[in-house]
Amino acid sequence: MLETKVLTFGSKAAMDNGIQQMEAQGWKVVNVQVKKEHGTSSCLIVILALTIVGLLLLPLLLFSSNEKYIVTFQRGQEDARPQPDLP
């Protein structure tokens, strides 16, 4: 039986740490995706910037975004190692 697990991390450092922990438990990385998210507050910031300061702050808004790292792991029955009980 093949198990699949998808985890989301908020930073590259957290992703690297999570991958190391999962590999220690016998999981293999199948896919890594980086997703940039612009929150709903970005729209309000754009409107505020255009009305108060105009185009001076626009480049800052265009280049600021959050990234999420989405990692897919798989392991087969033969790869499965017993997992320690986590609190």
FIKOLZA-1660 file (N, C-alpha, C; in steps of 0.1 Angstrom, whole numbers, plus 5000, padded with zeros to 4 digits):
% residues 87
   i   px   py   pz ch aa at
   1 5008 4988 5000  A  M  N
   1 5000 5000 5000  A  M CA
   1 5009 5012 5000  A  M  C
   2 5005 5022 4992  A  L  N
   2 5013 5034 4991  A  L CA
   2 5006 5046 4999  A  L  C
   3 5013 5052 5008  A  E  N
   3 5008 5063 5016  A  E CA
   3 5013 5076 5010  A  E  C
   4 5004 5086 5010  A  T  N
   4 5008 5099 5005  A  T CA
   4 5004 5110 5016  A  T  C
   5 5013 5119 5018  A  K  N
   5 5011 5130 5028  A  K CA
   5 5015 5143 5021  A  K  C
   6 5007 5153 5023  A  V  N
   6 5010 5167 5018  A  V CA
   6 5011 5176 5030  A  V  C
   7 5022 5183 5031  A  L  N
   7 5024 5192 5042  A  L CA
   7 5027 5206 5036  A  L  C
   8 5023 5217 5043  A  T  N
   8 5025 5230 5039  A  T CA
   8 5034 5237 5049  A  T  C
   9 5044 5244 5045  A  F  N
   9 5053 5251 5053  A  F CA
   9 5053 5266 5050  A  F  C
  10 5055 5275 5060  A  G  N
  10 5055 5289 5058  A  G CA
  10 5069 5295 5054  A  G  C
  11 5079 5288 5055  A  S  N
  11 5092 5293 5051  A  S CA
  11 5101 5282 5046  A  S  C
  12 5112 5285 5039  A  K  N
  12 5121 5275 5033  A  K CA
  12 5128 5268 5045  A  K  C
  13 5132 5275 5055  A  A  N
  13 5138 5268 5067  A  A CA
  13 5129 5258 5073  A  A  C
  14 5117 5261 5075  A  A  N
  14 5107 5252 5081  A  A CA
  14 5105 5240 5071  A  A  C
  15 5105 5242 5058  A  M  N
  15 5104 5232 5049  A  M CA
  15 5115 5222 5049  A  M  C
  16 5128 5228 5050  A  D  N
  16 5140 5220 5050  A  D CA
  16 5140 5211 5063  A  D  C
  17 5136 5217 5074  A  N  N
  17 5135 5210 5087  A  N CA
  17 5125 5198 5086  A  N  C
  18 5113 5202 5080  A  G  N
  18 5102 5192 5079  A  G CA
  18 5106 5180 5070  A  G  C
  19 5113 5183 5059  A  I  N
  19 5117 5173 5050  A  I CA
  19 5127 5163 5057  A  I  C
  20 5136 5169 5065  A  Q  N
  20 5146 5160 5072  A  Q CA
  20 5139 5151 5082  A  Q  C
  21 5129 5156 5089  A  Q  N
  21 5121 5148 5098  A  Q CA
  21 5113 5137 5091  A  Q  C
  22 5107 5141 5080  A  M  N
  22 5099 5131 5073  A  M CA
  22 5108 5120 5067  A  M  C
  23 5119 5124 5061  A  E  N
  23 5128 5114 5056  A  E CA
  23 5134 5105 5066  A  E  C
  24 5136 5110 5078  A  A  N
  24 5140 5101 5089  A  A CA
  24 5129 5091 5093  A  A  C
  25 5117 5093 5090  A  Q  N
  25 5106 5084 5092  A  Q CA
  25 5103 5075 5080  A  Q  C
  26 5111 5076 5070  A  G  N
  26 5110 5067 5058  A  G CA
  26 5102 5073 5046  A  G  C
  27 5098 5086 5047  A  W  N
  27 5091 5092 5036  A  W CA
  27 5100 5097 5026  A  W  C
  28 5096 5097 5013  A  K  N
  28 5104 5103 5002  A  K CA
  28 5097 5115 4996  A  K  C
  29 5104 5125 4993  A  V  N
  29 5098 5137 4987  A  V CA
  29 5095 5134 4972  A  V  C
  30 5082 5136 4968  A  V  N
  30 5078 5134 4955  A  V CA
  30 5077 5147 4947  A  V  C
  31 5073 5157 4954  A  N  N
  31 5070 5170 4947  A  N CA
  31 5071 5182 4957  A  N  C
  32 5077 5193 4952  A  V  N
  32 5078 5205 4960  A  V CA
  32 5072 5216 4951  A  V  C
  33 5063 5224 4957  A  Q  N
  33 5057 5235 4950  A  Q CA
  33 5059 5248 4958  A  Q  C
  34 5061 5259 4952  A  V  N
  34 5062 5272 4959  A  V CA
  34 5050 5280 4954  A  V  C
  35 5042 5285 4963  A  K  N
  35 5030 5292 4960  A  K CA
  35 5031 5306 4966  A  K  C
  36 5031 5316 4958  A  K  N
  36 5031 5330 4963  A  K CA
  36 5016 5334 4965  A  K  C
  37 5014 5340 4977  A  E  N
  37 5000 5344 4980  A  E CA
  37 5000 5359 4983  A  E  C
  38 4991 5366 4977  A  H  N
  38 4988 5380 4980  A  H CA
  38 4975 5380 4988  A  H  C
  39 4976 5384 5000  A  G  N
  39 4964 5384 5009  A  G CA
  39 4954 5395 5005  A  G  C
  40 4943 5394 5011  A  T  N
  40 4932 5404 5008  A  T CA
  40 4936 5418 5012  A  T  C
  41 4946 5419 5022  A  S  N
  41 4950 5432 5026  A  S CA
  41 4958 5439 5015  A  S  C
  42 4963 5431 5005  A  S  N
  42 4971 5437 4994  A  S CA
  42 4962 5447 4986  A  S  C
  43 4949 5444 4984  A  C  N
  43 4940 5453 4977  A  C CA
  43 4938 5466 4984  A  C  C
  44 4937 5465 4997  A  L  N
  44 4935 5477 5005  A  L CA
  44 4947 5485 5005  A  L  C
  45 4959 5479 5006  A  I  N
  45 4972 5486 5005  A  I CA
  45 4973 5493 4992  A  I  C
  46 4970 5486 4981  A  V  N
  46 4971 5492 4968  A  V CA
  46 4962 5505 4967  A  V  C
  47 4950 5504 4971  A  I  N
  47 4941 5515 4971  A  I CA
  47 4946 5527 4979  A  I  C
  48 4951 5524 4991  A  L  N
  48 4956 5534 5000  A  L CA
  48 4969 5540 4994  A  L  C
  49 4977 5532 4988  A  A  N
  49 4990 5538 4982  A  A CA
  49 4987 5547 4971  A  A  C
  50 4977 5543 4962  A  L  N
  50 4974 5551 4951  A  L CA
  50 4967 5564 4954  A  L  C
  51 4959 5564 4965  A  T  N
  51 4953 5576 4969  A  T CA
  51 4961 5585 4977  A  T  C
  52 4970 5580 4985  A  I  N
  52 4978 5589 4994  A  I CA
  52 4992 5592 4988  A  I  C
  53 4999 5583 4984  A  V  N
  53 5012 5585 4979  A  V CA
  53 5013 5584 4964  A  V  C
  54 5004 5577 4958  A  G  N
  54 5004 5575 4943  A  G CA
  54 5013 5564 4939  A  G  C
  55 5020 5566 4929  A  L  N
  55 5028 5556 4923  A  L CA
  55 5042 5553 4930  A  L  C
  56 5045 5561 4940  A  L  N
  56 5058 5559 4947  A  L CA
  56 5059 5546 4954  A  L  C
  57 5048 5541 4960  A  L  N
  57 5048 5529 4968  A  L CA
  57 5044 5517 4960  A  L  C
  58 5039 5519 4948  A  L  N
  58 5034 5508 4939  A  L CA
  58 5045 5497 4937  A  L  C
  59 5057 5500 4934  A  P  N
  59 5067 5489 4933  A  P CA
  59 5069 5481 4945  A  P  C
  60 5068 5487 4957  A  L  N
  60 5069 5479 4970  A  L CA
  60 5058 5469 4971  A  L  C
  61 5046 5473 4967  A  L  N
  61 5035 5464 4968  A  L CA
  61 5035 5453 4958  A  L  C
  62 5041 5456 4946  A  L  N
  62 5041 5445 4936  A  L CA
  62 5051 5434 4939  A  L  C
  63 5062 5438 4946  A  F  N
  63 5072 5428 4949  A  F CA
  63 5071 5422 4963  A  F  C
  64 5061 5426 4971  A  S  N
  64 5060 5419 4984  A  S CA
  64 5049 5409 4983  A  S  C
  65 5052 5397 4987  A  S  N
  65 5043 5386 4987  A  S CA
  65 5047 5375 4997  A  S  C
  66 5038 5367 5001  A  N  N
  66 5041 5356 5010  A  N CA
  66 5043 5343 5002  A  N  C
  67 5052 5335 5006  A  E  N
  67 5054 5322 4998  A  E CA
  67 5051 5311 5008  A  E  C
  68 5044 5301 5002  A  K  N
  68 5042 5288 5009  A  K CA
  68 5048 5277 5001  A  K  C
  69 5054 5268 5009  A  Y  N
  69 5061 5256 5003  A  Y CA
  69 5052 5244 5005  A  Y  C
  70 5048 5238 4994  A  I  N
  70 5039 5226 4995  A  I CA
  70 5047 5214 4991  A  I  C
  71 5049 5204 5001  A  V  N
  71 5057 5193 4998  A  V CA
  71 5048 5180 4999  A  V  C
  72 5050 5172 4989  A  T  N
  72 5043 5159 4988  A  T CA
  72 5052 5148 4991  A  T  C
  73 5049 5139 5001  A  F  N
  73 5057 5128 5005  A  F CA
  73 5050 5115 5001  A  F  C
  74 5057 5104 4999  A  Q  N
  74 5051 5091 4997  A  Q CA
  74 5060 5081 5003  A  Q  C
  75 5054 5070 5008  A  R  N
  75 5062 5059 5012  A  R CA
  75 5053 5046 5010  A  R  C
  76 5060 5036 5007  A  G  N
  76 5053 5023 5004  A  G CA
  76 5053 5015 5017  A  G  C
  77 5046 5004 5017  A  Q  N
  77 5045 4995 5028  A  Q CA
  77 5059 4990 5032  A  Q  C
  78 5067 4987 5022  A  E  N
  78 5081 4982 5025  A  E CA
  78 5090 4992 5031  A  E  C
  79 5087 5005 5028  A  D  N
  79 5095 5016 5033  A  D CA
  79 5090 5021 5047  A  D  C
  80 5079 5016 5052  A  A  N
  80 5073 5021 5064  A  A CA
  80 5081 5018 5076  A  A  C
  81 5085 5027 5084  A  R  N
  81 5091 5025 5096  A  R CA
  81 5082 5029 5108  A  R  C
  82 5083 5023 5119  A  P  N
  82 5073 5027 5130  A  P CA
  82 5076 5041 5134  A  P  C
  83 5065 5048 5135  A  Q  N
  83 5066 5062 5139  A  Q CA
  83 5066 5063 5155  A  Q  C
  84 5074 5072 5160  A  P  N
  84 5074 5074 5175  A  P CA
  84 5061 5081 5178  A  P  C
  85 5056 5078 5190  A  D  N
  85 5044 5086 5195  A  D CA
  85 5048 5100 5198  A  D  C
  86 5040 5109 5191  A  L  N
  86 5043 5123 5193  A  L CA
  86 5032 5129 5203  A  L  C
  87 5036 5138 5212  A  P  N
  87 5027 5143 5221  A  P CA
  87 5016 5152 5214  A  P  C
% end
